[in-house]
Amino acid sequence: MNITSAVFRCSSQKLSQCPADNRWEFAFIGRSNVGKSSLINMLTDSPALAKVSATPGKTRLINHFLINGCWYLVDLPGYGYARVSKGQRKEFSKLILDYILKREQMYFLFVLVDSRLEPQKIDLDFMSLLGEHGIPFGIVFTKCDKLSANQTESNIARYRRTLLESWEELPPIFRTSSEKRQGREPILDFIGTCLADAPEPPAPPAKDGHKA
């Protein structure tokens, strides 16, 4: 897939503010500071599309970007950052869960994981939640240029083994580096295949909560 246009559509602080049109959505989520904004900018070939911050936890809204005029790339708030207040963490969790569990237009969720780290409990717990609710997702290993190829593959293999302790089948796995532009084509080709095979997206609910 080639991306010819990527346009910011809106930021939403609750589900009812998300776009009310029937386009499929591909969402990206991960722990704070996992490199999500950099990955989105690399995928869309738009260096300033998603704001990159040195301060983890800056994405606090659901951000929709209209891609090629036909589907949405969705930037979700990060999770697991301790320096926000407990009240904020609660709101982030509700915002994230409302979108993931209730947004019928979400076709697929990309869960970003730092390839340099051993499997983190918060990521594993989040993936278990997705599995319990039947949410289709894949794992995107970020920052794959920061270690040697052998170290990166060793870390990913360890992640696979950990997942297979409780999963019968592994989700799709992508290796990426925003700096090296690694993984761009596999992710975009995957989205392109999904869109080619997808049925018509469901109509979103109207503002009063009923179907449009």
N, C-alpha and C positions, 0 to 999 in steps of 0.2 A: 504493500500500500504506500502511496505517496501522499504526503500531507501538503496541500496547496494553500490552505488557509486555516488559521487558528485564531479565534477571536474570543476575548473574554465576554461572557454573557452576564453573569451575576454572581453575587455572594449571598449566601442564605444562612441565617442563624436558626432557622427551624425548617422542618420538612415542607411545610405549606408554602414557603417562599421559593422553592425550587421551580425551574421552568415548567410551565403548564403546556408542554407540547409533547407529542408522541415520537420522540427520538430515543434510540437506545443509548445507554450510558455505560461507559467503562471507567471504573473508579480506581483510585490509587490511595493506599493507606499504609501507614507504618509507624514505628516508634518515632518520637521527635528526634530530629537531627539525623535521620537515616539517609538523607539525600533525595527526598521526594521532589522538591521544587527543581533541583538541578536535573533530575531525570525527566520531568515533564518538559522542561525547556529543551532538553536534548531531543526528546522524541518529536516535538513539534517544530524543531529547528528554529525556535524563537527564544533567543537568549534572555529576554526580559518578560516573558509571558507570565510565569509564576515567580513571585517574589522570593528570592533566596536571602535568608537571614542568618547571621552568625549566632543569633539567639534561638535556641530550641524552643519549640512550642508556639511559634508565631502564627501558624495557620490555625485560626480558631473558628473559621466559617467553612461552609461547603461552597467551593468555587467551581462554577461550570464554565467550560470553554467549548465553544462550538467549533467542531473540526470538519472542514470541507463542506460546511453547510448541511451536514446530514447526521452527525452523531456527536455526543458530548463526551469529552474527557473531564472527569470529575476529580478534583483535588480535595480530599477529605482531611479533617484535622488529625494531627498526630496524637498518639496516645503514649502514656507511660512516662511523662515528664514530671518530675517531683516538685519543681520550683513554682508551679502554679498552685493556687489555693485549692483546698479540698472542694469548695463550692464550684470552682471552675472545672475541676476534674470531673465532678458529677455531671455538669452540663455538657462537657465534651462527650462523656460516655453516652448520655442520652441522645445527643445530636448524632453521634456516630451510629448508635444502634438503631435509632429511628430510620436513618437513611438505609442502612444495610438490610434491615429486616422488613421494612415497609415500602421501600421505593421500588415499585414494580418495573420501572424503566431501566433499572440497573441490570445489565446483562452479565457482567463479569467484574470481579474484584481482584486487583493486583495487590498483594501484600508484600511490602518491601522489607527486606532483612539485610542488615549489615553483614557482608560476607566475612568480615574480619573477626566476628564474635562467635563464641560457642552458642548453641541454642539457648535462647532466653525464655524463661518461663512465661513472661507476659505475651510473647509472640505465639508460643505453643498453645497457651490458654485461648488466645484469640482465634487461632485456627481451629481449635476444638469446638468453639462456639459456632464458627461458620459451618463446620461439618454437622453439628447437631441440628442446625436449621436448614441444611441442604443448600447453602449459598455457594455458587460456583466461584472458585478462586484459583489463582496461581501464585507462586512465590517468585519474587524478583530479588535476586541477590545483587546488592549495590556495592560500589567501591571495589570492584574486582581487580582494579589496577594497583591497589595499595599493598598487596602481598604478591609473592611469586605465584606463578601459575600452579605449581605443585601444592603450595600452602592453601591457595583458594580452593582447589579441587578436594583437598583433604578436609577442609572445613565443610564444604557442601556435602561430601560423602558422610561426614559425621551427622549433619543435619538430616540426611536421608535415613540413616540408621535410627536416629531418634524418632522420626516421624513414623517409621515402619513398626515401631513398638506398639503403636495404637491405631495406625491406619493400614487398611488392607491394600490401598492403592494410593500412590503419590499424586499430588496435583501437578500441573505443568510447572516446570522450573525454567527460569530465565537468568542468564548471567549478564550483568551490565556494568559499565563504567561510563559515567557522564563525561568525564574528561577525555576518554579515549573514544567516545561515541560507540562503545561496544554494546551490543544487544538491541540496538534500535530496530533493525530490520526484522529480527525474530518476533519482537513484541507487536510491531505494526502489521506484519504479515498475519500473526495470530488474530489480531482484531479484524483485519480484512476478511479472513476466513469466517470468523464468527458472524460478521455482518452479511456475508454472502449466503450463509446458511440460516440466518435468523428469520423468524416469521415477522409479521407486522408487530411493532411494539404496542403495548397496551395504552389505551387513552388514559392520561393522568386524571386524578380527581379534580373536580372543580373547586373553587375557593370555599364553597359551603360544605365541602367534604364528600359530596356526591360525585359520581362519575360524570365527566363532561359529555 
